Every structure is written in structure tokens, then in C-alpha cells.
């Protein structure tokens, strides 16, 4: 009897958005990293330091900046950090309205 070919699926790392708590592939989100006392946006996702992830939606950034991001990074955001993150948030597209979509968590 011939052996069955098994198709291996590549592992896709998952991360949780600190703004809305939705779990998505790591590459589809924006990483914020704390290295020492500095908070930076990490577009490559590979910088050393403690990281947290956010969608590229302003609503998630708003919620994240209200406290969830500082909790995830285990530090208090300084005024300079907030200015940097708000400037980045302003470059993001506006949120698209959700039209009668049921969200399933599973």
C-alpha cells in the first residue's frame, strides 16, 4: 500500500492586540517595543526588548494608549512616548465601519 503524503502546514505565530484582545497572525499587527526606558514602534518586529502588539486601527490604539499598552510593556508611558505613539497613530487609516458582521470568538 503506498504511503499517504502528508501536507505540513507552516506554523504562523499568533499575537493578541492589547487594544481589542483579538488574536491574529503576528505579521498583520504593529509591534511596540520597550528597550530600557525607550518606547519605539518596531516595524520589523525583531527588535530586542519587551513587546506588545496593536492592530493598524485607530480605535485599538486609542484603547491601548489608555492603559493596556503600558500594562503590557510593564512601564508607565512618558509624555514623549505618548507623543511618538500618537503621531504614529495619526498616520494610520481611519477605522472602517463594521456592517452587520457577527464576531465569533473561538
ZAFI-571549 format. One line per 10 residues: for each residue x, y, z of C-alpha. Coordinates in Angstrom, 1 decimal. Layout:
X,Y,Z  ...
% end
This chain:
0.0,0.0,0.0  1.5,3.4,-1.0  2.2,5.9,1.8  -0.1,8.9,2.1  1.6,12.2,1.5  1.2,14.4,4.5  0.9,18.1,3.8  2.6,20.1,6.6  1.2,23.5,7.3  3.7,26.2,8.2
3.3,27.4,11.8  2.0,31.0,11.9  2.8,32.8,15.2  -0.3,34.4,16.8  -0.4,37.5,18.9  -3.1,39.4,20.8  -3.9,43.0,20.1  -3.7,44.8,23.5  -6.5,47.2,22.3  -9.3,44.9,21.4
-7.9,41.5,22.6  -8.3,39.9,19.1  -5.8,37.1,18.2  -4.3,37.4,14.7  -1.1,36.5,12.9  1.9,38.3,14.2  2.8,39.8,10.8  -0.6,41.5,10.5  -0.1,43.7,13.6  2.2,46.5,14.6
4.7,45.8,17.4  5.5,48.4,20.1  8.8,47.6,21.9  10.3,48.8,25.2  14.1,48.7,25.3  15.3,50.1,28.6  13.5,53.3,29.1  12.7,54.0,25.4  9.4,53.1,23.7  9.6,52.6,19.9
7.4,51.4,17.1  9.1,48.3,15.7  8.0,47.8,12.0  10.3,44.8,11.5  9.0,43.0,14.6  12.5,41.9,15.5  13.9,44.5,17.9  15.2,43.3,21.2  13.0,44.2,24.2  9.6,43.7,25.7
6.9,44.0,23.0  3.2,44.5,22.7  1.0,44.3,19.6  -1.8,46.6,18.2  -3.9,46.5,15.0  -3.4,49.2,12.5  -6.8,50.7,13.6  -7.1,53.9,15.5  -9.7,52.5,17.9  -7.3,49.9,19.1
-4.5,52.5,19.5  -6.9,54.7,21.5  -7.8,51.8,23.8  -4.2,50.7,24.1  -2.9,54.2,25.0  -5.5,54.5,27.8  -3.6,51.9,29.8  -3.5,48.5,28.2  -0.2,49.2,26.4  1.6,50.5,29.4
0.4,47.4,31.3  1.6,45.1,28.6  5.0,46.8,28.4  5.3,46.9,32.2  6.1,50.6,32.3  4.4,54.0,32.5  4.3,55.9,29.2  6.0,59.2,29.4  4.7,62.3,27.7  7.4,61.9,24.9
6.3,58.3,24.4  2.7,59.3,24.1  3.6,62.0,21.5  5.5,59.5,19.5  2.7,56.9,19.6  0.0,59.5,18.8  2.0,60.7,15.8  2.2,57.2,14.5  -1.5,56.7,15.2  -2.4,59.8,13.2
-0.7,58.2,10.2  -3.0,55.1,10.4  -6.1,54.9,8.2  -9.5,55.6,9.8  -11.4,52.6,11.1  -13.8,51.0,8.6  -17.4,50.7,9.9  -18.5,47.2,10.7  -21.7,46.2,8.8  -23.8,43.5,10.4
-20.9,41.2,11.0  -21.2,38.7,13.8  -17.9,38.3,15.6  -17.2,34.7,16.6  -14.6,34.0,19.3  -13.4,30.5,19.1
% end
